[in-house]
Amino acid sequence: MKILLGGTQDIGKRKEQQDSFFISAPGFGRTEQTDWSLLVVCDGIGGASFGKEAAQLACETFKGFLMTEEEIFDVPEALLQAARYANNEVVSFMIRKGVRTVGGTTLIVALIKNDMLYWISIGDSHIYLFSDTGLKQLNEDHIYAKTLDAAVERGDIEKTVAENHPRRDSITSFIGIWELKEISTGKTRLLPGTSLILCTDGLYKTLSEDEIIDAYGSDPQKWAESLILKTIQKDREYQDNVTVAIATVV
């Protein structure tokens, strides 16, 4: 089994690029030789202090934690440890900067070893699995909407109130939070012909799932570039930073 990797990003219409990503391929700075592939994507919290720095620090810390390991025997535990380590580093950074308000970054990671995918997710960036059955989001969004929808089911609030709540899209878990409780993880066996797409909300809030599929190309780098181009061509007034990382199994 061979893994092809690709990825790219664009600043959108923001003043600063607050997304950060890493792909363990030679073209993206990889020098270590391992028997696994790693994709990391972080999205600094918009409107908060040091979002750019938080995303860069989380990405570099997570990558560094794993890439120094010669062999990873327990991948799920290694991902959890790396996430907690990255969280501690970002929290410490915020303390040194004297930040008193909420600040941090989302984090999504895919590690492919042999034919197994292991992933971890914190925040509202997305991990998709693309196969002959279509596009499927693997992770869940850590946003306040889940709390609101649960309240609707209990009959505590009206559905219209939940759907129009001003904090509905606010993230409830991120790297940089004092106590990291809400973490999503998973694993699945990968088959030839399948692809993984990791992206920030700058992509999935602009392109529909059908548009993501329509941009498909067998070369993950060209596919990623096509997705970015389609996003920018939408010409949204407040287009967010957008980052895409793709792994294709051949």
C-alpha positions as CSV (number, residue, x, y, z in Angstrom):
1,M,0.0,0.0,0.0
2,K,1.3,3.5,-0.9
3,I,0.2,6.8,0.5
4,L,0.2,9.9,-1.6
5,L,0.2,13.2,0.3
6,G,-0.7,16.8,-0.6
7,G,-1.8,20.1,0.9
8,T,-2.0,23.8,0.7
9,Q,-3.6,26.9,2.1
10,D,-4.7,30.5,1.4
11,I,-5.1,33.5,3.5
12,G,-8.6,34.3,2.1
13,K,-9.7,37.8,2.9
14,R,-8.3,38.0,6.3
15,K,-5.4,40.2,7.3
16,E,-3.4,37.3,8.8
17,Q,-2.9,33.6,8.1
18,Q,-4.0,31.9,11.3
19,D,-4.0,28.3,10.0
20,S,-1.0,26.1,10.3
21,F,-0.4,22.6,8.9
22,F,2.2,19.9,8.5
23,I,2.4,16.9,6.1
24,S,5.1,14.2,6.5
25,A,6.2,14.3,2.9
26,P,9.6,15.4,1.5
27,G,8.0,18.4,-0.2
28,F,6.7,19.7,3.1
29,G,10.0,19.5,5.0
30,R,10.0,15.9,6.2
31,T,13.5,14.4,6.7
32,E,12.8,11.6,9.2
33,Q,12.3,8.1,7.8
34,T,9.3,6.3,9.4
35,D,6.8,3.7,8.5
36,W,3.9,6.0,9.0
37,S,2.4,9.2,7.5
38,L,1.3,12.2,9.5
39,L,-1.0,15.1,8.7
40,V,-1.7,17.9,11.2
41,V,-4.0,20.9,10.6
42,C,-4.6,23.7,13.1
43,D,-6.9,26.8,12.9
44,G,-6.2,29.6,15.3
45,I,-9.3,31.0,17.0
46,G,-10.4,34.0,15.1
47,G,-10.9,37.2,17.1
48,A,-8.8,35.9,20.0
49,S,-5.3,36.9,21.0
50,F,-2.3,35.2,19.3
51,G,-4.4,32.8,17.1
52,K,-1.6,32.6,14.5
53,E,1.0,31.8,17.2
54,A,-1.2,29.3,18.9
55,A,-1.8,27.4,15.7
56,Q,1.9,27.4,14.8
57,L,3.0,26.3,18.3
58,A,0.4,23.5,18.5
59,C,1.3,22.2,15.0
60,E,5.0,22.2,15.7
61,T,4.7,20.8,19.2
62,F,2.4,18.0,18.1
63,K,4.6,17.1,15.1
64,G,7.8,17.3,17.2
65,F,6.3,15.1,19.9
66,L,5.6,12.3,17.4
67,M,8.4,12.7,14.8
68,T,11.1,12.2,17.5
69,E,9.7,8.7,18.2
70,E,11.5,5.9,16.4
71,E,8.6,3.5,16.9
72,I,5.0,4.1,18.1
73,F,3.6,1.0,19.6
74,D,0.3,2.5,21.0
75,V,-0.8,5.0,18.4
76,P,-4.1,6.2,20.1
77,E,-2.2,6.8,23.4
78,A,0.6,8.6,21.6
79,L,-1.9,10.9,19.9
80,L,-3.6,11.7,23.2
81,Q,-0.2,12.4,24.8
82,A,0.8,14.7,22.0
83,A,-2.4,16.6,22.1
84,R,-2.1,17.2,25.9
85,Y,1.5,18.2,25.5
86,A,0.5,20.7,22.7
87,N,-2.3,22.0,24.9
88,N,0.1,22.6,27.8
89,E,2.5,24.4,25.6
90,V,-0.1,26.7,24.2
91,V,-1.6,27.4,27.7
92,S,2.0,28.2,28.9
93,F,2.5,30.5,26.0
94,M,-0.7,32.4,26.7
95,I,0.3,32.8,30.3
96,R,3.6,34.2,29.4
97,K,1.9,36.7,27.1
98,G,-0.4,37.7,29.8
99,V,-3.5,36.7,27.9
100,R,-6.6,36.8,30.2
101,T,-9.2,36.0,27.5
102,V,-9.8,32.7,25.7
103,G,-7.2,32.0,23.0
104,G,-6.0,28.9,21.2
105,T,-6.5,26.8,18.1
106,T,-8.3,23.8,16.7
107,L,-6.4,20.6,16.0
108,I,-7.0,17.7,13.7
109,V,-4.5,14.9,13.1
110,A,-4.4,11.8,10.9
111,L,-1.7,9.2,11.4
112,I,-1.6,6.3,8.9
113,K,0.4,3.3,9.8
114,N,0.3,0.2,7.5
115,D,-3.3,0.1,6.4
116,M,-4.8,1.7,9.6
117,L,-5.9,5.3,10.1
118,Y,-5.7,6.8,13.6
119,W,-7.1,10.3,14.1
120,I,-7.7,12.8,16.8
121,S,-9.8,16.0,16.7
122,I,-10.3,19.0,19.0
123,G,-12.4,21.9,17.9
124,D,-14.4,22.3,14.7
125,S,-12.0,21.5,11.8
126,H,-13.1,18.5,9.8
127,I,-11.7,15.1,8.9
128,Y,-13.4,13.4,5.9
129,L,-13.1,9.9,4.5
130,F,-13.7,9.8,0.7
131,S,-14.5,6.4,-0.9
132,D,-16.7,4.9,-3.6
133,T,-19.7,5.4,-1.2
134,G,-19.1,9.2,-1.0
135,L,-17.8,11.7,1.5
136,K,-18.1,11.0,5.2
137,Q,-17.1,13.3,8.1
138,L,-15.3,11.1,10.7
139,N,-15.0,13.5,13.6
140,E,-17.6,15.6,15.4
141,D,-17.6,19.4,15.9
142,H,-16.9,20.5,19.4
143,I,-19.3,23.5,19.3
144,Y,-22.1,24.9,21.5
145,A,-24.7,23.8,19.0
146,K,-24.5,20.3,20.6
147,T,-25.5,21.7,24.0
148,L,-28.3,23.7,22.4
149,D,-29.7,20.8,20.5
150,A,-29.6,18.6,23.6
151,A,-31.6,21.2,25.4
152,V,-34.2,21.2,22.6
153,E,-34.5,17.4,22.9
154,R,-35.1,17.7,26.7
155,G,-37.7,20.4,26.0
156,D,-35.8,23.1,27.8
157,I,-35.7,25.5,24.9
158,E,-37.5,26.0,21.6
159,K,-35.9,24.7,18.4
160,T,-36.0,28.1,16.8
161,V,-34.1,29.6,19.8
162,A,-31.4,26.9,19.5
163,E,-31.1,27.4,15.7
164,N,-30.7,31.2,16.0
165,H,-28.5,31.3,19.1
166,P,-25.7,33.8,18.6
167,R,-23.2,31.4,20.2
168,R,-24.3,28.3,18.3
169,D,-21.0,28.0,16.3
170,S,-18.8,28.8,19.3
171,I,-16.2,26.1,19.8
172,T,-16.3,24.4,23.2
173,S,-13.0,22.5,23.0
174,F,-9.6,23.7,21.6
175,I,-5.9,23.6,22.2
176,G,-5.2,26.3,24.7
177,I,-8.1,25.6,27.1
178,W,-7.3,25.2,30.8
179,E,-8.7,21.7,31.1
180,L,-8.8,19.6,27.9
181,K,-11.9,17.4,28.3
182,E,-13.6,17.2,25.0
183,I,-11.4,15.1,22.6
184,S,-12.6,12.9,19.7
185,T,-10.6,10.0,18.5
186,G,-11.1,7.1,16.1
187,K,-9.5,4.5,13.9
188,T,-10.4,2.7,10.7
189,R,-8.8,0.4,8.2
190,L,-8.0,2.1,4.9
191,L,-8.6,0.5,1.5
192,P,-6.9,1.3,-1.8
193,G,-8.7,4.1,-3.6
194,T,-9.8,5.9,-0.5
195,S,-8.7,9.4,0.6
196,L,-8.6,11.5,3.7
197,I,-9.3,15.2,3.7
198,L,-8.4,17.4,6.6
199,C,-9.6,21.0,6.4
200,T,-10.4,24.1,8.4
201,D,-13.8,25.7,8.4
202,G,-12.7,28.1,5.8
203,L,-13.2,25.3,3.3
204,Y,-16.3,23.4,4.5
205,K,-18.3,26.6,5.3
206,T,-17.7,27.8,1.7
207,L,-17.8,24.6,-0.4
208,S,-20.6,21.9,-0.2
209,E,-19.7,18.3,0.1
210,D,-20.7,17.8,-3.5
211,E,-18.3,20.6,-4.6
212,I,-15.5,18.9,-2.6
213,I,-16.2,15.6,-4.4
214,D,-16.5,17.3,-7.8
215,A,-12.9,18.7,-7.4
216,Y,-11.5,15.2,-7.0
217,G,-8.2,14.3,-8.6
218,S,-6.0,11.3,-8.2
219,D,-3.1,13.5,-7.3
220,P,-3.8,14.8,-3.7
221,Q,-1.7,17.9,-4.2
222,K,-3.6,19.0,-7.3
223,W,-6.9,18.1,-5.6
224,A,-6.0,20.3,-2.6
225,E,-5.0,23.2,-4.9
226,S,-8.3,22.8,-6.8
227,L,-10.3,22.9,-3.6
228,I,-8.5,26.1,-2.5
229,L,-9.1,27.7,-6.0
230,K,-12.8,26.8,-5.9
231,T,-13.0,28.3,-2.4
232,I,-11.4,31.6,-3.4
233,Q,-13.5,31.8,-6.6
234,K,-16.6,32.0,-4.5
235,D,-15.4,35.5,-3.6
236,R,-17.1,35.5,-0.2
237,E,-16.9,38.9,1.5
238,Y,-15.4,37.6,4.7
239,Q,-13.6,34.5,3.4
240,D,-11.7,32.9,6.2
241,N,-8.2,31.4,6.0
242,V,-8.5,28.0,4.3
243,T,-6.2,25.0,4.7
244,V,-6.5,21.5,3.1
245,A,-4.3,18.4,3.7
246,I,-5.1,15.2,1.7
247,A,-3.8,11.6,1.9
248,T,-4.8,9.1,-0.9
249,V,-4.3,5.4,-0.6
250,V,-3.1,3.7,-3.9
